[in-house]
């Protein structure tokens, strides 16, 4: 099941890494990628997180690169324009969240 709204875009590199993790870590059937925010109080802004979870009541669900993605409706406004990417270089390796990325 997919909604028309996709608040977070996911690059091909990030999707490939998520798929590898789901396979290698035996993520259970019915689980998808949860993307959300924490914080948002005062001057500190929000921090983004991701993990694997089942769909919960009130979640938006959409499919990106064949991966089910879950976002809590209440967090959608903080995630609009965010891109999830995966960086692998000599200096670092990991997921990154890019706000207001050029998504065209």
ABEGO torsion letter per residue (X at the ends): XBBABBABBBBAAAAAAAAAAAAAAGBBBGBBBBBBBBEGBEAAEBBBBBBBBBBBBGBBBBBBGGBBBBBBAAAAAAABGBBBBBBBBAABBEBBBBBGBBAX
